[in-house]
Amino acid sequence: MALVFVGVLGESIHEFANFPRSARPQRLLTRASLALLIAGLAGELWAGHRISAITRLEVARSNADAKQADARAATADAEASKLQNQNLRLLSKVQLERERRLELAREVAPRYFRFQAVWPALMPYAGTKYEVWFVRDPEAERLARLIDETLRQAKWLMAGPLMTEENVNAYDEGVLVSYPSRSAAVGGRGPRLTQHSSTLKAAIALCRALARYNIAPELLSRDLPPGTVRVQVQFKPDPGSNEVMMENFRVELEILKRAGRDRDAKSND
């Protein structure tokens, strides 16, 4: 840029100022100014070309860096996605393991209920006689003694000491709650029928109390002394069998309700 300026300045002095006045110095000034102008223009052209080349190199380098950054970002995204999938699989395994352990805990945990929360619901049937039987199994014995304590708190009358069942097998599961069959009361008069109805209601109340704590009851009618409920605590069922027994109990309650409505309708007729 400076050479171009000096060259243009020399040409201007020669052209407009008529300096120097002699011919030889004028030619020298003209040639020098022209040379400086050409050199300046050539220098500018070379500098522009050089700057353009450097710019292209920088742009190419920037583009390469950008592509590498994109590649690294894509790799990072792929790794993140891979890690996320691994985490999801791990969480799924953890959830399955947690459910398996909970299932195992339910299988090995003893059957239990808070008798303080149960016996008030059985108080309306105070005076009902009862028997408690259990199989030779520590878990069944603990539950049998808990039921016995609950019934005594509810003022039920023990008809005999706790009994151990001998002739049982591993398939005897759940809690059997038995009440006297209706045939034992049919031959009697009104008071015996009334006693049968009260005993049945007491047995149902006990079954419902156990069912609230997911202890599967089975309600049975059998040949028992009038006014007596027999509780037989058998082996603890597995969760699947327990659910089936709970459903059977709900069905049995519905059948008893319908049968009671039918009897009431016939008595009204």
C-alpha positions as CSV (number, residue, x, y, z in Angstrom):
1,M,0.0,0.0,0.0
2,A,2.9,2.4,0.8
3,L,4.7,1.7,-2.5
4,V,1.5,2.4,-4.4
5,F,1.0,5.6,-2.5
6,V,4.6,6.8,-3.3
7,G,4.3,5.8,-6.9
8,V,1.0,7.7,-7.3
9,L,2.5,10.7,-5.5
10,G,5.5,10.7,-7.9
11,E,3.3,10.5,-11.0
12,S,1.1,13.3,-9.6
13,I,4.1,15.6,-9.0
14,H,5.4,15.0,-12.5
15,E,1.9,15.5,-14.1
16,F,0.6,18.5,-12.2
17,A,3.6,20.3,-10.6
18,N,5.9,20.0,-13.6
19,F,8.8,19.1,-11.3
20,P,11.6,18.6,-11.9
21,R,11.9,21.0,-14.8
22,S,14.7,19.2,-16.7
23,A,13.9,16.3,-18.9
24,R,16.3,13.7,-17.5
25,P,15.2,14.0,-13.9
26,Q,11.6,13.9,-15.0
27,R,12.1,10.6,-16.9
28,L,13.9,9.2,-13.8
29,L,11.0,10.3,-11.5
30,T,8.4,8.9,-13.9
31,R,10.2,5.6,-14.2
32,A,10.8,5.3,-10.5
33,S,7.2,6.3,-9.7
34,L,5.9,3.7,-12.2
35,A,8.2,1.1,-10.9
36,L,7.1,1.8,-7.3
37,L,3.4,1.7,-8.4
38,I,3.9,-1.6,-10.3
39,A,5.8,-3.1,-7.3
40,G,3.1,-1.9,-4.9
41,L,0.3,-3.3,-7.0
42,A,2.1,-6.6,-7.4
43,G,2.7,-6.7,-3.7
44,E,-1.0,-6.1,-3.0
45,L,-1.9,-8.8,-5.5
46,W,0.5,-11.2,-3.9
47,A,-0.7,-10.3,-0.4
48,G,-4.4,-10.7,-1.4
49,H,-3.6,-14.1,-2.9
50,R,-1.7,-15.1,0.2
51,I,-4.5,-13.9,2.5
52,S,-7.1,-15.7,0.4
53,A,-5.0,-18.9,0.6
54,I,-4.6,-18.6,4.3
55,T,-8.3,-17.9,4.6
56,R,-9.1,-21.0,2.6
57,L,-6.8,-23.1,4.8
58,E,-8.4,-21.7,8.0
59,V,-11.9,-22.4,6.6
60,A,-10.8,-25.9,5.6
61,R,-9.3,-26.5,9.1
62,S,-12.4,-25.1,10.7
63,N,-14.6,-27.4,8.6
64,A,-12.4,-30.3,9.5
65,D,-12.6,-29.4,13.2
66,A,-16.4,-29.1,12.9
67,K,-16.6,-32.5,11.2
68,Q,-14.5,-34.0,13.9
69,A,-16.6,-32.3,16.6
70,D,-19.8,-33.6,14.9
71,A,-18.2,-37.1,14.8
72,R,-17.3,-36.9,18.5
73,A,-20.8,-35.6,19.3
74,A,-22.3,-38.5,17.3
75,T,-20.0,-41.0,19.1
76,A,-20.9,-39.4,22.5
77,D,-24.7,-39.6,21.6
78,A,-24.2,-43.3,20.6
79,E,-22.4,-44.0,23.9
80,A,-25.1,-42.1,25.8
81,S,-27.8,-44.1,24.1
82,K,-25.9,-47.3,24.8
83,L,-25.5,-46.4,28.4
84,Q,-29.1,-45.5,28.7
85,N,-30.2,-48.9,27.2
86,Q,-27.8,-50.6,29.6
87,N,-29.3,-48.6,32.5
88,L,-32.8,-49.5,31.4
89,R,-31.9,-53.2,31.2
90,L,-30.2,-52.9,34.6
91,L,-33.2,-51.2,36.1
92,S,-35.4,-54.0,34.7
93,K,-33.2,-56.6,36.2
94,V,-33.2,-54.8,39.6
95,Q,-37.0,-54.5,39.4
96,L,-37.3,-58.2,38.7
97,E,-34.9,-59.0,41.5
98,R,-36.9,-56.8,43.9
99,E,-40.2,-58.5,42.9
100,R,-38.6,-61.9,43.3
101,R,-37.3,-61.0,46.7
102,L,-40.7,-59.6,47.8
103,E,-42.3,-62.8,46.5
104,L,-39.8,-64.8,48.4
105,A,-40.4,-62.7,51.5
106,R,-44.2,-63.3,51.2
107,E,-43.6,-67.0,50.8
108,V,-41.4,-67.3,53.9
109,A,-43.1,-64.7,56.1
110,P,-45.4,-66.2,58.7
111,R,-49.1,-65.5,58.6
112,Y,-50.0,-62.8,61.1
113,F,-52.6,-60.3,62.1
114,R,-53.0,-57.8,64.9
115,F,-55.4,-59.4,67.3
116,Q,-56.2,-56.0,68.9
117,A,-57.6,-54.9,65.5
118,V,-59.6,-58.1,65.0
119,W,-61.3,-59.2,68.2
120,P,-63.6,-56.1,68.5
121,A,-65.3,-57.3,65.2
122,L,-65.9,-60.7,66.8
123,M,-67.3,-59.3,70.1
124,P,-70.9,-59.4,68.8
125,Y,-70.6,-63.2,68.8
126,A,-69.4,-63.5,72.4
127,G,-70.4,-66.8,73.9
128,T,-69.8,-68.8,70.7
129,K,-68.0,-72.0,71.5
130,Y,-64.8,-72.8,69.5
131,E,-62.1,-75.3,69.0
132,V,-58.7,-74.7,67.5
133,W,-56.7,-77.4,65.8
134,F,-53.3,-77.1,64.0
135,V,-50.9,-79.2,62.1
136,R,-47.4,-80.0,63.5
137,D,-45.7,-76.9,62.0
138,P,-44.2,-74.0,64.0
139,E,-45.8,-71.3,61.7
140,A,-49.2,-73.0,61.9
141,E,-48.9,-73.3,65.7
142,R,-48.1,-69.6,66.1
143,L,-51.1,-68.6,64.0
144,A,-53.3,-71.1,65.9
145,R,-52.3,-69.6,69.2
146,L,-52.9,-66.1,67.9
147,I,-56.4,-67.0,66.8
148,D,-57.0,-68.6,70.2
149,E,-55.9,-65.4,72.0
150,T,-58.1,-63.3,69.7
151,L,-61.2,-65.4,70.3
152,R,-60.7,-65.4,74.1
153,Q,-60.3,-61.6,74.0
154,A,-63.6,-61.5,72.0
155,K,-65.3,-63.5,74.9
156,W,-65.8,-66.7,72.8
157,L,-65.8,-69.9,74.9
158,M,-63.1,-72.5,74.4
159,A,-64.7,-75.9,73.9
160,G,-61.5,-77.7,74.5
161,P,-57.7,-77.3,74.5
162,L,-55.7,-76.6,71.4
163,M,-55.4,-79.8,69.4
164,T,-52.7,-81.1,67.1
165,E,-53.8,-82.7,63.8
166,E,-51.9,-85.9,63.1
167,N,-53.3,-87.3,59.9
168,V,-52.4,-84.5,57.5
169,N,-50.3,-84.1,54.4
170,A,-48.4,-81.3,52.7
171,Y,-51.4,-80.4,50.5
172,D,-53.5,-79.5,53.5
173,E,-53.2,-75.7,53.3
174,G,-55.0,-72.6,54.6
175,V,-57.3,-72.1,57.6
176,L,-60.5,-74.2,57.7
177,V,-63.3,-72.6,59.6
178,S,-66.2,-75.1,60.2
179,Y,-69.7,-74.6,61.6
180,P,-72.4,-77.1,62.4
181,S,-74.3,-78.4,59.4
182,R,-77.9,-77.3,59.0
183,S,-79.1,-80.9,59.1
184,A,-78.2,-81.0,62.8
185,A,-80.6,-78.1,63.5
186,V,-83.4,-79.1,61.2
187,G,-84.7,-81.7,63.7
188,G,-84.8,-79.2,66.5
189,R,-87.1,-76.3,67.0
190,G,-86.8,-72.6,66.6
191,P,-84.0,-72.0,69.2
192,R,-81.8,-74.5,67.6
193,L,-82.3,-73.0,64.1
194,T,-81.5,-69.6,65.6
195,Q,-78.4,-70.9,67.2
196,H,-77.3,-72.4,63.9
197,S,-77.7,-69.0,62.2
198,S,-75.7,-67.2,64.9
199,T,-72.9,-69.8,64.7
200,L,-72.7,-69.4,60.9
201,K,-72.5,-65.6,61.2
202,A,-69.8,-66.0,63.8
203,A,-67.8,-68.3,61.5
204,I,-68.2,-65.9,58.6
205,A,-67.1,-63.0,60.8
206,L,-63.9,-64.9,61.7
207,C,-63.3,-65.7,58.1
208,R,-63.6,-62.1,57.0
209,A,-61.3,-61.0,59.8
210,L,-58.6,-63.4,58.6
211,A,-59.2,-62.5,54.9
212,R,-58.5,-58.8,55.7
213,Y,-55.0,-59.9,56.5
214,N,-54.7,-62.0,53.4
215,I,-55.0,-65.2,55.4
216,A,-57.0,-67.5,53.1
217,P,-59.9,-69.0,55.0
218,E,-62.1,-71.9,53.8
219,L,-65.7,-72.0,55.2
220,L,-67.1,-75.5,55.7
221,S,-70.2,-77.1,57.1
222,R,-69.7,-80.3,59.0
223,D,-71.1,-82.4,61.8
224,L,-70.2,-80.4,64.9
225,P,-71.8,-79.9,68.2
226,P,-74.5,-77.1,68.0
227,G,-73.1,-73.6,68.5
228,T,-69.5,-74.6,68.0
229,V,-67.0,-73.2,65.5
230,R,-63.9,-75.3,64.7
231,V,-60.7,-73.6,63.4
232,Q,-58.1,-75.8,61.7
233,V,-54.8,-74.1,61.0
234,Q,-53.0,-76.0,58.2
235,F,-49.8,-75.4,56.3
236,K,-49.3,-71.9,54.8
237,P,-50.2,-72.0,51.1
238,D,-48.0,-70.4,48.4
239,P,-49.1,-67.0,47.1
240,G,-50.8,-68.5,44.0
241,S,-52.8,-71.0,46.0
242,N,-53.6,-68.4,48.6
243,E,-55.1,-66.1,45.9
244,V,-57.2,-69.0,44.6
245,M,-58.5,-69.8,48.1
246,M,-59.3,-66.2,48.7
247,E,-61.4,-66.1,45.5
248,N,-63.1,-69.4,46.5
249,F,-64.0,-67.8,49.9
250,R,-65.5,-64.8,48.1
251,V,-67.6,-67.1,45.9
252,E,-68.7,-69.1,49.0
253,L,-69.9,-65.9,50.7
254,E,-71.9,-65.0,47.7
255,I,-73.5,-68.4,47.6
256,L,-74.4,-68.2,51.3
257,K,-75.9,-64.7,50.8
258,R,-78.1,-66.1,48.0
259,A,-79.1,-69.1,50.0
260,G,-80.1,-66.9,52.9
261,R,-82.2,-64.6,50.7
262,D,-83.9,-67.7,49.3
263,R,-84.7,-69.1,52.8
264,D,-86.0,-65.7,53.8
265,A,-88.3,-65.6,50.8
266,K,-89.7,-69.1,51.4
267,S,-90.3,-68.3,55.1
268,N,-92.2,-65.2,54.1
269,D,-94.3,-67.2,51.7
